[in-house]
Amino acid sequence: MKNRNTSRRTLGLVGVAVLAALAGCRGDRAEKPPRQFFPDMDDSPKFKAQTEAEFFADGRSMRPAVPGTVAFSRVSFDPAANANEPWATPFLTQRAMLVRDDKGFFEGMDAGGDFLLKMPASVPVSRDLIMRGQERFNIYCSACHGFAGDGKGMVGRRWSTGVVPSFHDPKYSDPAQRTGKDGYLFSTILHGVPDPAGGFPKMPPYGQSITEPDAWAIVAYIRVLQEWQGGKISEVPAAEREGLIKAREAWMAANPPAPAATPTPEGGAPK
């Protein structure tokens, strides 16, 4: 019984000593480095993201995936058996984005390596898709290409490396030309247009901000802009034609053209 009491007193004293030591760290001022109770956790060797690493030949701390690496799903389920289940839709979408096994959808190219003439069948064109494309276009593209796609955006008018192209140029609207294919426009949105001489790109890539589904939505909206440019009021359904005419007349009345400048009788500067 005596030994048991002694052991309890000893453990109690040890506990008090530990608490006193820990309490002594609070508010303790010293010129020495702070105490490290777990040095291996404080100073664990690691690489930080987006930093250089002399250990690797390419100087990258973030290692690329090993060739042949297969992405895996975040949830274990049978994709084929649950293809029509509403709860599985987000997981199936995530799986497709991870695996990226659809060359046409993710690269805009066919099996032969040529740009797709038309958007892949996995991207059905709908009003929602076009409206999404308009939103993304206005955010990322209009600054240079203009809201009408004519290359006269606020930045485009001041572009120092050349003229920003208009999507209404047959070069981009004629599918018989390489640059007029849907796959080409899709690829250009994500990867930009490099300078053949190795200088500043003619168009910067937007793959860091625009996903593949949104890139296809932008392509769909560009096609709408091209159709609108060459459209005629007679092609508009009669039920909507009158409303468009009135809206145009109202806009013209609110935005009258500036009067033409006339020269002075003496041939001086226009008034």
C-alpha positions as CSV (number, residue, x, y, z in Angstrom):
1,M,0.0,0.0,0.0
2,K,2.9,2.3,0.8
3,N,4.5,1.7,-2.6
4,R,1.3,2.5,-4.3
5,N,0.9,5.8,-2.5
6,T,4.6,6.6,-3.3
7,S,4.0,5.9,-7.0
8,R,0.9,8.1,-7.0
9,R,2.8,11.0,-5.4
10,T,5.7,10.5,-7.9
11,L,3.3,10.6,-10.9
12,G,1.6,13.7,-9.4
13,L,4.9,15.5,-9.0
14,V,5.9,14.6,-12.6
15,G,2.6,15.9,-13.9
16,V,3.0,19.2,-12.0
17,A,6.5,19.6,-13.3
18,V,5.4,19.1,-16.9
19,L,2.5,21.6,-16.5
20,A,4.9,24.1,-14.9
21,A,7.3,23.6,-17.8
22,L,4.6,24.2,-20.4
23,A,3.2,27.2,-18.5
24,G,6.7,28.6,-18.3
25,C,6.8,28.8,-22.1
26,R,3.9,31.2,-22.2
27,G,5.2,34.8,-22.3
28,D,8.8,33.7,-22.0
29,R,11.0,36.2,-23.7
30,A,14.5,35.3,-24.9
31,E,17.0,36.1,-27.7
32,K,17.4,32.4,-28.4
33,P,15.4,30.6,-31.1
34,P,12.0,29.3,-30.0
35,R,11.8,25.9,-28.3
36,Q,11.0,23.1,-30.7
37,F,9.4,20.1,-29.0
38,F,8.9,18.3,-32.3
39,P,11.8,19.4,-34.6
40,D,11.0,16.8,-37.3
41,M,7.5,18.4,-37.7
42,D,8.7,22.0,-37.7
43,D,11.5,21.4,-40.1
44,S,10.2,18.5,-42.2
45,P,11.8,18.4,-45.7
46,K,9.3,19.2,-48.4
47,F,8.8,20.9,-51.8
48,K,6.4,23.8,-52.0
49,A,4.1,24.1,-55.1
50,Q,5.3,26.1,-58.1
51,T,8.9,26.3,-56.8
52,E,12.2,25.3,-58.3
53,A,14.0,22.1,-57.3
54,E,17.7,21.6,-58.2
55,F,17.3,17.9,-57.4
56,F,15.4,17.2,-60.6
57,A,16.9,17.7,-64.1
58,D,13.9,19.9,-65.3
59,G,14.1,22.1,-62.2
60,R,10.5,21.5,-61.3
61,S,9.4,20.7,-57.8
62,M,5.9,19.5,-59.0
63,R,6.5,16.3,-60.8
64,P,4.5,15.5,-64.0
65,A,2.4,12.3,-64.1
66,V,4.2,9.1,-65.1
67,P,3.3,8.2,-68.7
68,G,0.4,5.8,-68.7
69,T,-1.0,7.0,-65.4
70,V,-4.7,6.4,-65.3
71,A,-6.9,8.8,-63.3
72,F,-9.3,7.3,-60.8
73,S,-12.8,8.2,-59.7
74,R,-13.4,9.8,-56.3
75,V,-16.3,7.4,-55.7
76,S,-16.3,3.7,-56.3
77,F,-19.3,2.8,-58.5
78,D,-20.1,1.2,-61.9
79,P,-20.4,4.0,-64.4
80,A,-22.3,1.9,-67.0
81,A,-24.8,0.6,-64.5
82,N,-25.5,4.0,-63.0
83,A,-25.4,6.0,-66.2
84,N,-29.0,7.1,-65.9
85,E,-29.1,7.7,-62.2
86,P,-29.5,11.4,-61.3
87,W,-27.3,11.1,-58.3
88,A,-24.5,9.8,-60.4
89,T,-24.4,12.7,-62.9
90,P,-21.9,14.8,-61.1
91,F,-19.6,11.8,-60.5
92,L,-19.8,10.8,-64.1
93,T,-18.9,14.3,-65.2
94,Q,-15.9,14.4,-62.8
95,R,-14.8,11.0,-64.1
96,A,-14.9,12.1,-67.7
97,M,-12.9,15.2,-66.8
98,L,-10.3,13.1,-65.0
99,V,-9.9,10.4,-67.6
100,R,-10.0,12.7,-70.6
101,D,-10.3,9.8,-73.1
102,D,-12.4,11.7,-75.6
103,K,-9.8,13.3,-78.0
104,G,-12.5,15.2,-79.9
105,F,-13.9,16.8,-76.8
106,F,-10.7,17.6,-75.0
107,E,-8.4,18.4,-77.9
108,G,-10.8,19.4,-80.7
109,M,-9.2,16.9,-83.0
110,D,-10.2,13.7,-84.7
111,A,-8.4,10.3,-84.6
112,G,-6.1,11.4,-87.5
113,G,-5.0,14.6,-85.7
114,D,-7.0,17.0,-87.8
115,F,-9.2,19.7,-86.3
116,L,-12.8,18.8,-86.0
117,L,-15.0,20.3,-88.7
118,K,-18.0,20.6,-86.3
119,M,-18.4,20.4,-82.6
120,P,-18.3,16.8,-81.2
121,A,-21.6,15.0,-80.8
122,S,-21.1,14.9,-77.0
123,V,-21.7,18.7,-77.0
124,P,-25.3,19.2,-78.0
125,V,-26.0,22.8,-79.0
126,S,-28.8,24.3,-77.0
127,R,-30.0,27.7,-75.8
128,D,-28.4,27.1,-72.4
129,L,-25.0,26.3,-74.1
130,I,-25.1,29.4,-76.3
131,M,-26.1,31.6,-73.3
132,R,-23.2,30.1,-71.3
133,G,-20.9,30.8,-74.3
134,Q,-22.1,34.4,-74.4
135,E,-21.3,34.9,-70.8
136,R,-17.8,33.4,-71.1
137,F,-17.1,35.3,-74.3
138,N,-18.1,38.6,-72.8
139,I,-15.8,38.0,-69.8
140,Y,-12.7,36.6,-71.6
141,C,-12.9,37.5,-75.3
142,S,-14.7,40.7,-75.7
143,A,-11.9,42.9,-74.4
144,C,-9.9,42.2,-77.5
145,H,-12.4,40.8,-80.0
146,G,-15.3,43.1,-79.1
147,F,-18.8,42.2,-78.0
148,A,-19.7,41.7,-81.7
149,G,-16.6,39.6,-82.4
150,D,-15.3,42.2,-84.9
151,G,-11.9,42.6,-83.4
152,K,-12.7,46.1,-82.1
153,G,-12.6,45.5,-78.4
154,M,-11.2,48.1,-76.0
155,V,-7.9,46.2,-75.8
156,G,-8.0,45.1,-79.4
157,R,-7.9,48.6,-80.7
158,R,-4.6,49.2,-78.9
159,W,-3.0,45.8,-79.5
160,S,0.7,46.4,-80.2
161,T,1.5,43.1,-82.0
162,G,-0.9,43.4,-84.9
163,V,-4.5,43.7,-85.8
164,V,-6.9,41.6,-83.7
165,P,-8.8,39.4,-86.2
166,S,-12.6,39.6,-86.7
167,F,-14.6,36.4,-86.4
168,H,-16.6,37.7,-89.4
169,D,-13.6,37.3,-91.7
170,P,-14.3,34.2,-94.0
171,K,-11.0,32.9,-92.7
172,Y,-12.8,32.0,-89.4
173,S,-16.3,31.4,-90.7
174,D,-15.6,29.2,-93.7
175,P,-15.4,25.6,-92.5
176,A,-13.5,24.7,-95.7
177,Q,-10.5,26.5,-94.3
178,R,-8.4,25.1,-91.5
179,T,-8.9,28.2,-89.4
180,G,-12.7,28.1,-89.9
181,K,-13.2,24.7,-88.3
182,D,-14.8,24.4,-84.9
183,G,-11.9,22.4,-83.6
184,Y,-9.4,25.1,-84.6
185,L,-11.4,27.8,-82.7
186,F,-11.7,25.5,-79.7
187,S,-7.9,24.8,-79.6
188,T,-7.1,28.5,-80.1
189,I,-9.2,29.5,-77.1
190,L,-7.3,27.1,-74.8
191,H,-3.8,27.3,-76.3
192,G,-3.6,30.7,-77.9
193,V,-1.7,31.7,-81.0
194,P,2.1,31.5,-80.6
195,D,4.5,33.9,-82.4
196,P,6.4,31.8,-85.0
197,A,9.5,33.9,-84.2
198,G,9.3,33.0,-80.5
199,G,8.2,36.4,-79.3
200,F,5.2,37.5,-77.4
201,P,2.2,35.3,-78.5
202,K,-0.3,36.8,-81.0
203,M,-3.0,35.6,-78.6
204,P,-2.3,34.4,-75.1
205,P,-3.8,31.0,-74.0
206,Y,-6.8,30.9,-71.8
207,G,-6.7,27.2,-70.8
208,Q,-5.9,28.3,-67.2
209,S,-9.3,30.1,-66.9
210,I,-11.6,28.4,-69.4
211,T,-12.6,24.7,-69.2
212,E,-13.1,22.5,-72.2
213,P,-17.0,22.6,-71.9
214,D,-16.9,26.4,-71.7
215,A,-14.5,26.6,-74.7
216,W,-17.1,24.7,-76.8
217,A,-19.8,27.0,-75.5
218,I,-17.8,29.9,-76.7
219,V,-17.4,28.3,-80.1
220,A,-21.1,27.9,-80.3
221,Y,-21.6,31.6,-79.4
222,I,-19.1,32.7,-82.0
223,R,-21.1,30.8,-84.7
224,V,-24.2,32.7,-83.5
225,L,-22.3,36.0,-83.9
226,Q,-21.3,35.1,-87.4
227,E,-24.9,34.2,-88.4
228,W,-26.1,37.4,-86.8
229,Q,-23.7,39.5,-88.8
230,G,-25.1,38.2,-92.1
231,G,-28.7,37.9,-91.0
232,K,-31.6,39.7,-92.6
233,I,-34.7,41.1,-90.9
234,S,-36.8,39.0,-93.4
235,E,-35.3,35.9,-91.9
236,V,-36.7,36.7,-88.4
237,P,-40.0,35.0,-87.6
238,A,-42.9,37.4,-88.2
239,A,-44.1,37.2,-84.6
240,E,-40.8,38.7,-83.4
241,R,-39.9,40.9,-86.4
242,E,-42.1,43.9,-85.4
243,G,-40.6,44.0,-81.9
244,L,-37.0,44.0,-83.3
245,I,-37.8,46.8,-85.7
246,K,-39.3,48.9,-82.9
247,A,-36.3,48.2,-80.7
248,R,-33.9,49.3,-83.5
249,E,-35.9,52.5,-84.1
250,A,-35.8,53.3,-80.4
251,W,-32.1,52.8,-80.2
252,M,-31.5,54.9,-83.3
253,A,-33.6,57.7,-81.7
254,A,-31.6,57.5,-78.5
255,N,-28.3,57.4,-80.4
256,P,-28.5,59.8,-83.3
257,P,-25.4,59.9,-85.6
258,A,-23.0,62.8,-85.1
259,P,-23.5,65.6,-87.7
260,A,-21.0,65.6,-90.5
261,A,-18.2,68.2,-90.2
262,T,-18.4,71.0,-92.8
263,P,-15.4,73.1,-94.0
264,T,-15.3,76.8,-93.4
265,P,-15.7,79.1,-96.5
266,E,-12.0,80.0,-96.2
267,G,-11.1,76.3,-96.4
268,G,-10.0,76.2,-92.8
269,A,-10.6,73.6,-90.2
270,P,-14.1,72.0,-90.2
271,K,-16.6,73.3,-87.7
